[in-house]
Amino acid sequence: MSRNAVVIGAGVAGILAAAALAPVVDQVVVLDRDALPDAPEHRKGVPQGRHAHLMMAGGLAAMDALVPRTDMRQHLLAAGAHEISLSRGMVALTPEGWFRRWRPQDHLMITSSRALLEWAARTAVLDDFTNIEIRQVQAVGLVGSAERVRGVRIATDDGESDLDADFVVDASGRGSRIVNWLGQLGISDIPERTLDSGLVNSTRIYRVPDGAKDWPLTLVQPNPFTGEPGRSGMIVPIEGDRWMVSLGGSRGGEPPKDPDEFVQYALALPHPIVGQIISAAEPLTPVFTSHSTSNARRYLEKAKTWPDGLVVLGDALATFNPLYGQGMSIAALGAKALADTVRKQWGAPGLSRRIQRQVAKSVDMAWTLAVSSDVLYPGVVGGEATAADRMAAKYTQRLTRAATGSYSAAAALWDVTSVLATPTRLMRPGVLLSALAGPLLPPLSGPPLTPAEHEILRSLTRDAERLSRSQ
Ligand SMILES: Cc1cc2nc3c(=O)[nH]c(=O)nc-3n(C[C@H](O)[C@H](O)[C@H](O)COP(=O)(O)OP(=O)(O)OC[C@H]3O[C@@H](n4cnc5c(N)ncnc54)[C@H](O)[C@@H]3O)c2cc1C
């Protein structure tokens, strides 16, 4: 008997879920209400695509495992994405001082526009599997019962109809109606939690100035320990000789939408380096803002009954403050968990619930990281910092201080932010000792730039001064 699956949403989570299911079913139909572009172009259904998107090493490894015939890293680099080593290729100011740049080129992450990343994932998946079809259609509900989902209700020009499926994945993103849809099947005990630091993200794309092609990824992190709103800035190289510059501010410290104030905000961060670098650069877009930044989680794995034939992945399951750059990586890990379980146990009773529990473990990784910091910002909505939160935050602060002058402490932190390890990595005896010992090298008094990068900074600062005199 032939088997088929339907995936709702053709974003990163949906397309990777299709790859997870393709080897075990005869056909996967992916539904998206957007027309998907043939090239890496921004689209309406993914408004966050205007903002910087980092793909962490753990997420890339999961993606790679799902498309066995494509080397995802090569595919992305060939399309213009950049590969950045957190340990060597990044200039980052933490609340505890500048990270050093170490010799090992490890903890590699991919940077590109979100549009390029999604396009690369989609083309790789469609090349690898011929039994996946994408249809432009809107899902409006589930078909089935609290015991078993048997399809998806769709809306077309001719009205609503049912699309039968042996297996359904909801990957319809942050705006997913899954809780309502489950309610219509009689499942209404889904615990939910939202923790919102009120972060606003403002992003603008710039042309990389002549001579600045090798400028490293630059990051000024927010400080959750001051009792003041967190403010941050980041210069991310993307395809087409462009920088995506993102500024972030939690409630009370929101970055502006006005282009002139954008640079001023960057110059006023705890270090002006982001503002200095972009002051003379040519902007290619307006400033885009995003308020969709809360940590929101649906604990679907805790529902008393869970229907066979349904799994929920990606932002439809949980979203995280984007500052930590984890959402797509966790979506990829979720799809990998789906692949690992469904391929071994197709048809077994309780399979969907087991998968949902597996997926919740990867959500936990990013949730802990994001929520334990966000809860410290003033005006946070959805929870107050408990004594345990404060203790965890104090420990992270201490470990970050150690990481400014100790490679092993820095590597432990990057293992977690790269989604290569769970936060328990930070509690291993060696890491605890590093945190206790503190930095082994003295703090840096300024950004760790190479002589060539100092020259770029000097030259761009001169250009900015010339520009401001001429105005
Ligand atoms: C400002 C910002 C910056 C971010 N930066 C990063 C970062 O640096 N790194 C990172 O990993 N993550 C980042 N994220 C998070 C990341 O964007 C998400 O985690 C990721 O896009 C989730 O993918 P998804 O496929 O689950 O959802 P989406 O990408 O939102 O895709 C959902 C898809 O479902 C479709 N859809 C929705 N409803 C329906 C329906 N009813 N029927 C049919 N189709 C439907 C939509 O058209 C869309 O194509 C950021 C988020 C924001 C807001």
The ligand as an SDF file (V2000), in Angstrom:
LIG
                    3D

 53 58  0  0  0  0  0  0  0  0999 V2000
   14.7940   39.0260   13.5590 C   0  0  0  0  0  0  0  0  0  0  0  0
   15.0800   37.5470   13.5270 C   0  0  0  0  0  0  0  0  0  0  0  0
   16.3900   37.1030   13.3620 C   0  0  0  0  0  0  0  0  0  0  0  0
   16.6600   35.7240   13.3770 C   0  0  0  0  0  0  0  0  0  0  0  0
   17.9680   35.3060   13.2890 N   0  0  0  0  0  0  0  0  0  0  0  0
   18.2470   33.9800   13.3210 C   0  0  0  0  0  0  0  0  0  0  0  0
   19.5960   33.5080   13.2270 C   0  0  0  0  0  0  0  0  0  0  0  0
   20.5550   34.2680   13.1760 O   0  0  0  0  0  0  0  0  0  0  0  0
   19.7920   32.1570   13.2270 N   0  0  0  0  0  0  0  0  0  0  0  0
   18.7590   31.2760   13.3230 C   0  0  0  0  0  0  0  0  0  0  0  0
   19.0210   30.0660   13.3070 O   0  0  0  0  0  0  0  0  0  0  0  0
   17.4940   31.6930   13.4330 N   0  0  0  0  0  0  0  0  0  0  0  0
   17.2110   33.0080   13.4380 C   0  0  0  0  0  0  0  0  0  0  0  0
   15.9100   33.4340   13.5380 N   0  0  0  0  0  0  0  0  0  0  0  0
   14.8650   32.4220   13.6950 C   0  0  0  0  0  0  0  0  0  0  0  0
   14.5210   31.7960   12.3580 C   0  0  0  0  0  0  0  0  0  0  0  0
   14.0620   32.7660   11.4530 O   0  0  0  0  0  0  0  0  0  0  0  0
   13.4320   30.7300   12.5780 C   0  0  0  0  0  0  0  0  0  0  0  0
   13.7490   29.9180   13.6590 O   0  0  0  0  0  0  0  0  0  0  0  0
   13.2740   29.8540   11.3600 C   0  0  0  0  0  0  0  0  0  0  0  0
   13.0220   30.6360   10.2470 O   0  0  0  0  0  0  0  0  0  0  0  0
   12.1370   28.8480   11.5820 C   0  0  0  0  0  0  0  0  0  0  0  0
   11.8510   28.1950   10.3980 O   0  0  0  0  0  0  0  0  0  0  0  0
   10.4200   27.5390   10.1700 P   0  0  0  0  0  0  0  0  0  0  0  0
   10.5610   26.7880    8.9000 O   0  0  0  0  0  0  0  0  0  0  0  0
    9.9950   26.8390   11.3920 O   0  0  0  0  0  0  0  0  0  0  0  0
    9.4160   28.7490    9.9940 O   0  0  0  0  0  0  0  0  0  0  0  0
    9.3230   29.8440    8.8470 P   0  0  0  0  0  0  0  0  0  0  0  0
   10.6450   30.0910    8.2590 O   0  0  0  0  0  0  0  0  0  0  0  0
    8.5940   30.9920    9.4260 O   0  0  0  0  0  0  0  0  0  0  0  0
    8.4530   29.1530    7.7050 O   0  0  0  0  0  0  0  0  0  0  0  0
    7.0820   28.9090    7.8430 C   0  0  0  0  0  0  0  0  0  0  0  0
    6.4970   28.6890    6.4530 C   0  0  0  0  0  0  0  0  0  0  0  0
    5.1550   28.2640    6.5870 O   0  0  0  0  0  0  0  0  0  0  0  0
    4.3450   28.9380    5.6450 C   0  0  0  0  0  0  0  0  0  0  0  0
    2.9970   28.9500    6.2000 N   0  0  0  0  0  0  0  0  0  0  0  0
    2.5780   29.5480    7.3350 C   0  0  0  0  0  0  0  0  0  0  0  0
    1.2980   29.2590    7.5860 N   0  0  0  0  0  0  0  0  0  0  0  0
    0.8780   28.4490    6.5750 C   0  0  0  0  0  0  0  0  0  0  0  0
   -0.3500   27.8030    6.2830 C   0  0  0  0  0  0  0  0  0  0  0  0
   -1.4020   27.9240    7.0920 N   0  0  0  0  0  0  0  0  0  0  0  0
   -0.4250   27.0560    5.1600 N   0  0  0  0  0  0  0  0  0  0  0  0
    0.6390   26.9250    4.3330 C   0  0  0  0  0  0  0  0  0  0  0  0
    1.8200   27.5140    4.5730 N   0  0  0  0  0  0  0  0  0  0  0  0
    1.9580   28.2570    5.6870 C   0  0  0  0  0  0  0  0  0  0  0  0
    4.9940   30.3120    5.4990 C   0  0  0  0  0  0  0  0  0  0  0  0
    4.6880   30.9060    4.2610 O   0  0  0  0  0  0  0  0  0  0  0  0
    6.4810   29.9330    5.5980 C   0  0  0  0  0  0  0  0  0  0  0  0
    7.0220   29.6200    4.3360 O   0  0  0  0  0  0  0  0  0  0  0  0
   15.6070   34.7990   13.5360 C   0  0  0  0  0  0  0  0  0  0  0  0
   14.2870   35.2410   13.6860 C   0  0  0  0  0  0  0  0  0  0  0  0
   14.0310   36.6130   13.6990 C   0  0  0  0  0  0  0  0  0  0  0  0
   12.6090   37.0760   13.9080 C   0  0  0  0  0  0  0  0  0  0  0  0
  1  2  1  0
  2  3  1  0
  2 52  2  0
  3  4  2  0
  4  5  1  0
  4 50  1  0
  5  6  2  0
  6  7  1  0
  6 13  1  0
  7  8  2  0
  7  9  1  0
  9 10  1  0
 10 11  2  0
 10 12  1  0
 12 13  2  0
 13 14  1  0
 14 15  1  0
 14 50  1  0
 15 16  1  0
 16 17  1  0
 16 18  1  0
 18 19  1  0
 18 20  1  0
 20 21  1  0
 20 22  1  0
 22 23  1  0
 23 24  1  0
 24 25  2  0
 24 26  1  0
 24 27  1  0
 27 28  1  0
 28 29  2  0
 28 30  1  0
 28 31  1  0
 31 32  1  0
 32 33  1  0
 33 34  1  0
 33 48  1  0
 34 35  1  0
 35 36  1  0
 35 46  1  0
 36 37  1  0
 36 45  1  0
 37 38  2  0
 38 39  1  0
 39 40  1  0
 39 45  2  0
 40 41  1  0
 40 42  2  0
 42 43  1  0
 43 44  2  0
 44 45  1  0
 46 47  1  0
 46 48  1  0
 48 49  1  0
 50 51  2  0
 51 52  1  0
 52 53  1  0
M  END
$$$$
